[in-house]
């Protein structure tokens, strides 16, 4: 394509309004190439100007680059100015916490956000160094702040960064707040003219310790004999996790050396997400070499926690998010002191938690995907999880998923089981005997052309497969659910990545022969996976 005059003029206006000389030059260079007839550069200008970024499942996410369709200082300044205007318009004046991970641009973006909020008259507290997202969520709730901003792209690819927003109470924003804030951002003047101030204060180490001490208090068991292999996956959770585990009494922790220090390039993993095939290979190798009892992988901002276990043949594997979720949920329900506890998971997670809750006399809720919905599941919430490795084991103090506290509670569970000669796999087997064998899987398709995701969803709605009960969850969510006897499939676009995901579950009754039931369930799940893969073939 050639560079249309309107697009050229829009790019020039953005350049003039950008307060960062580096990104001004970056966009100028691309525009100059486009004006010289470079078709690829013209396409790139169109993509960069296709913004603005909008709030998705977990805030803003985008590549670190110049232009409204990227993460850069101008976007952060305008976003934060819109947030400040919205807070004031709703009478929310007070303290805002600002934190960051260690990705490219995070330090600069956090400073920009703090400067805008201070310039708008808020009391701004800045975390002292790159720290896990749950630390910020804890501080917002603990200190009654009106908002919190965490600069992070969590487990996105290295080129990305993001802007996660918490409001009073420490929960992420939900509609209509997200659309209202986006409207406020559209009303912000040029980023270069937004007032800034350096009148903000650092969060003290003592305040960070409040989080660590709370997490260390979560174990209810008395056993601490446990060897742990751990990786922060080049993210910011390593030192915090080791400190939290040490304070809780778990001192035998071996960290994957190559992934221990924050590195925005994430050099040893294709995608820094414990869910991705191969991402935890170094962790599992360390666990095997060190004869560990439990392996723990955190995602780069440490709000997600994945567990690895030794199989009975001596090999190691990572548990699925549903397996971890039901193990932690069962432990919480067996130790909770709440008189009327509520547990929650999402519509795409395993249905096993529902049966476990019933057995404990607890209430159960399902929500749309995303912890912004889970933490609003209802009063009395004591535990929530989503299959994408998110667990909230202490909602009274962190109103979001928290990989650090989940890791500590998982160690409590594993140590107690070890003391009785059992493992996490034994605990999963017992849950299967008690509640039926629930096996889950996922078909995940990644796209570069996002329009293909919409086309596939439209085709599925227009011609649902025979043999299933069909349920369309629009307009509340872009989700399709298919159910049959002991079978469930949920299909939805990812809210954080360019993927279409299908979540599969089969439920197989267990009489007195668990291996036979597992074999039947695996065969059924494999057949279901093949059927769904064919259904979604583009």
N, C-alpha and C positions, 0 to 999 in steps of 0.2 A: 504494500500500500504506500501511497504518498502521504506526506504530512499535510493534513487539511489546515487551512488558515485558522479556523476556530480552535483547533487543538493546539496549534503553534502558539496562538495568543494566550490560551489558558495556561500553557506551560511557562510562558514568559511572565505571566502574572504571579504564578506560584514562585518562580525564581526570585522575583522582586520582593515577595513577602516572606521569604525563607530567612530566618535569623542565623543559619549555620553556613558559613562560607564554603565548607567542604561539600555539602549537599547541593548548594547553588551551582558550584562548578561541575559537580557530577551530572546534574540534569542539563546544564548548558551544553556539556560535551555530547550528550545523547541527542539533544535537539539539533545541534550543529550538524551531526552526522546525518540525521534525518533530512534536514534542509538541503544537504548536499546530494540527496538522492538515494541514501542507504535505506532500502525497504525494511530490512530487519530492525534498524534503528527507529524507523517510523512506527513499526509495530510495538516496539518497546516503549516509546513515548505514549502511545495509546494505552498500553497496559498500566504504566506508571500513573497516568492521569485518570484512570478508570475508577478511582476511589470516590468517596472516602471509605476507609475501613469501618466496619460496623461491629457492634457487640454480638458475639456468637455465644456458644455454650459456655466458654470460659474467658470472656473479655475480647479485646482486640488482638488479632494475630496477623503478622505479615512479614514479608522479607525486609531486611534492613537496607533501605535504599531511599533515594530522593523521590519526592512526589507524594500526592495524597493517598495513593494505593500502596503505601509502604510504611515501615516504622522508621521515623526520623525525628529530629528535634522539633521541627515545625508541627508535625502531626501530634506529638506529645504535648507541646505547648497549647495548641488549640483544643485538644481533647480535655486537658486539665482545666483550661479556662472555661470550657463548657460545663464541666463537672462543678467548678466553683460557683458558676452562675446558677446552676440547678440547685445546689445545696442552699445557697442564700435565698433563692426564690421559695424554698420550702421551709425556711426558718431553721436550717441546720447550720449552726455556727459553733465552732469549737475546735477540737484537735483532729488532725489528720495524720496518719502514719504513712510513711513512704519507704518501701523496701525494694530490693532488686536481687536478681541472680547474677551470674558471671558471664552472660552472653555478650556478644558484640553489641556495643552501644548502651548496655544496661546502666553503667555508671553515669554516662552523660544524660540519658533519658530520666533517670531518677532525680538527678540534680535539676533538670528542667521542670519536672513536675513539682518538686519541692519549692522551686523559685516562684512558679506561678501561684501556688496555693498560699505561700507566704505573702506574695504581692497582693493577693485578694483578701488578706486580713485573717487568715486561719492560723492557728497555732500548729506548726508543722514539726513533727518528730521524724527524723531520718534514721533508719537502721544503720548501725555502724560499719557494716561490711556486707558482702553478699551472703544472704542467709535463706533458709528454706521458706517457701511461701507460708506454711502453717504458723511460723513464728509471727509473721505480720497479722494473720487472721486472729491469732491468740491475743496479740496486743490491742487490736481494735476492740475486741469484746471485753477484755480485761479492764481497759482504761476508759471505756465508754466513749470512744472516739466517734465522730460523725462519719468518718470514711477512712478507707485505707487503699493505697495504690501500690501494687507490686508489679515491677517491671520484670516480666518473664514470658518465655514462650514454652515453658514446661518441657515437654518431650518432643517438640517440633524439630525439624531439621536445623542444622547449624546456621543456615543463612537467615533464619527467622528471629524475630523478637515479638514481644507482646505487652499488653497493658491489662492487668487484671484488677478489677474494681470491687471493693467491699464497702458496704454501707453500715450504718449503726447496727450493732449486734453481731457484726463479723460475718455476715452472709453475703454471697455474691448477689449482684443485681439481677432482677427478673423483670419481665414486662409488667406494667408499662414503663418502669423506670428507665430501662435501656433505651427505648425509643424517645422518651422525653429528654434524656441526656444527649442523645444524638441530635435532637432538634436544637438544644441549647448550643451544641458545638457548631451547628450550621450558622448560628447567629453571632459567632465570635468574629471579631475583626482579624486582620492579617496577623499572623504569628509574630512578626517583627515588632508589632505595636502593643503586644500584651505586656502589662506591667510585671516586672519580676522583683524579687527581694531575696537577699541571702539571710534574712532574719528567721532562721530555723535552728533547731537544737538536735543533737544526736541522741538516739536511744542509748542508754547506758548498758554496760555488760550486766549490771545487776537486774535490769529489766528483762534482758534476754534469759537470764538465769531463772526468772519466774516461770518462763515456759518450760525450761529443762527440769525444774523441780516438780512441776505439775506432771509432766510426762513420766518422770521417774517414780511417781507415787501410784501409777496405774496398776502395776502387778498386784494380784490378790493371792497368788501362791507363794510358798516359802522356798521353793527350790531354785537354785541358780547355777547348777552344774550343767553348763551348755557351752559348746564351742560353735561360734558363729562365723561364717564367711559372709562378707558384705561388700557391695559395690555401690558408690554413689553415681556411677556411670558418667564420670567427668563433670558432674554437677556440684551443687553447693551443699549437699546433705551429709557428706562424709564425716566431717569433724563434729557436727551437731549430733548425728546419730550415735557415733562412738561415745560421745560425752553423755548423752541421755542413757545409753545402755549401761555405761559404767556407773552412773549415779543410781540406776535401778538394781545394780549388783551383778550385771552380766559383763564380766571383765575380759573374757577370752574371745576377743573379736579379731579376726584376720581380714584385712581389707585388700581388695585387688589393687596391687601397687600401680599398675599402668592406668587405672581409672580413678585413683584416689584424689587427685588434685583437680580443681575446676579448670576446664579447658574448653573455650567456646568453639573450638574446631571439632570436638568429639572424635578424636582421630582413630579410635579402635572400634567404633560401631558405625554401621551404615545409617541407622536411625537410632537416636538415643532414647529408646522406648523399650522397657523390659518386655512388652508384649511382642515385639518384632522377633521373628526367627533369627537365632544367632546372637542376639544382643547380650544375652546372659552367659554366653559360652565361657568366657574367662572366669566368671563367678563360679560356675559349676565345676570348672577344672580346678579352681582353688579349693572348693569345698571337698572335692575328691582327694586332692593331694594332702590336705590338712586334716583329713578324717573329721570333718565338721559334722555337727548334729543338725544344723539348719543353715540355709543360704538365704540371704536377703538382698534384693536389688531395689534401690530407690531410683525414681526417675530424676532428671536433672534439677528440678526445683523441690524435690523430696516431698511432694504431696501424694505420691503414689508409692505403694509398696508391693513387691512381688516376692513370693516365697519359693525356695527351691528345696526339694527333699530327695533323700536317698531311696531309690526303689529297692525292693526286696532282693533283686539280683545284683545289687551293689552299684548300679548306674544312678545318675542324678538327673532330675528333670525339674522344670519350673511348674508349680501349681497354676491352674487356671484361676482367673480372678474370682470366679464363682466358688471354687474350692476354698480359697483363702477367706472369702466373705462369709461362707457358712460356718467355717471353723471359728472365726473370731466372733461371729454373731452368737453361736452356741455358747462360747465361753462367757461372753458378756451376760447373756440371759441366765446362765447358771450362777453368776456371782452378783448380779445387780441387786441393789437394795431398794429400788423404786417400787412403790406399791402397785403401779399400773403402767408398766413399761410398754413402750412402742418401739418396734424395729421397722426399718424401711429399706426397700431396694427399688430398682427401676423396672420398667416394663420389659427391658431386654435381658434382665438378669435371670438366673435360675429361680424356679418356683420353690426350691427346697427350703429357703428361709421361712416361707409361709407355714410349712408343716412344722418346722422347729419351733416357731413362735407359738403355734397352737398347742404344742406339747408342754410349753412352759406357761401357758395361760396368759401370754402376752398379746398385745395388739400388733397388727401388721398392716403396712401400707405400701402401695406401689405408686411411683411417680414417673413423670417423664425423665428422660436421660439428663444427667447433669446434677452436680451437688447443690446448685442453687435451688433446685426443687426438692431434693432429698432432705435438706436441713429444715425445710418448711413442711415436712410431712405431717406434723401435728405435735400437740403438747405431750410431754413425757418421753420424747425421743431419747433413747439410750444407745442406739447403734444404727448405722446406715452404711450400705456399701453399694458400689456399682461394679459390674463385671470387668470394667476397664481398670482394675487394680486400685480403685479408690475405696478407702475405708475410713469411717469416722467412728472411733471407739470412745470418744470423750466429747460429745456434742455440747455439754454444759460449758466447755472452755474453748473448744475450737469448732466453730460452726461451719466446717468444711472438711474435705478429706485431708488426712494427715498421715504421711508415710512414716514419720518418726514415731509417733505414738502407736501406730499399727505395728511397727517393728518391735517395740518394747512389749506390747501385749502378746504378739506372736511368740516372742522368746519365753514369756511367762507360761504360755500354753505348752510349748515344746519342752521346757524344762520339767514341768509337772508330769507330762507324759513319759519323758525319759526316766524319771524317778520311779515310775511304776512299770518300766520295761516296755513301754509302748511308744509309738511314733504318731506323727500327724496322719500318716496313711492309715494307721489303725483307727484313729478317730474318725476319718472319713468313711472307713468301712462300717463302723458302728452306726454312723448317721444313715448310711445306705440301708442297713438292716432295719433300723427303726422307722425310716420314712420312705423307703423305696430308693432305687438307684437313679439319680438324676445326672445324666451326662450332657454336657454342653459343648458346642463348637461354634466356629464363626467362619463365614465366608466374607472376605474383605477384598474389594476391588478398588485399586487406586487409579485415578484419572488425571490427565493433564488438561483435557477439555471438560470443564465442569458441566457443560450443557448435556453431556451424555448421561450424567447422573439423573437429571430431571427427566430425560427421555425414558430411561429405564423404569423410573418410578411411575411415569404416566402409562407405560405399556403394561406394567403389572396391575395397575388399577383398571385399565381398560379390559384386560383379559386375565383375571385371576385363575390360578391353576385349579383344575378339578380335584376333588377329593379332600378339600380343606374348607373349613368355615372361614370366611373372609371378613376382616374387620378393617375399615379405613379410619384412622384416627385424625384425619384432617377435619376441621381447620385447627384443632388444638395443637397438632404436631404432624410433621410430614413423616408418618409412620404407617406401615401396613402390617397387620398381624394375621397369621394363618395358623389355625389350630385343628388338631385331630385327636384321635384316641391316644393319649400318652405322647403327643407330638406337638411342638410349637415352633413357629418360625416368625421372627420379627425382622422387618427390613426397613432401613432408614438411611438417609445420608448422614455422614459424620458431621458433627458441629464444629470440629476443630481441625480436620484434615480433609484433603480432596479424595474422599473415599465413599463408596457405597458399602454398607455393612449389612449382613444377614446373620442374625443370632439364632442358633439352633438349640433345641432341647428335646431329649427323649427321656421318658420316665418309665423304668422297668421295675415291676414288683419283685421283691426278694422274699423267697420262702425260707429254705434252709440251705440254699446252694448259691452263695454270692458269686463265685467264679462263673457259674453257668449264666446267672443273670447279667453279669458284666459282659460276657461274650455276646449274649443276645442284644444287649443295649448297644454295644460297639457296632455290631452288624447293622442295626437299625439306624444308628447315627451316620455310619458311612453311606448307607443308601440315601438317607435324607440329604446329606451333604452333596452327593452326586446329583440328586434331583434339583436342589436349589442352585447349584453351580450351572446346570444346564438351563434352568429357568432364567438366570440373570445373564447368560451369555449374550454379549453384544454383537 
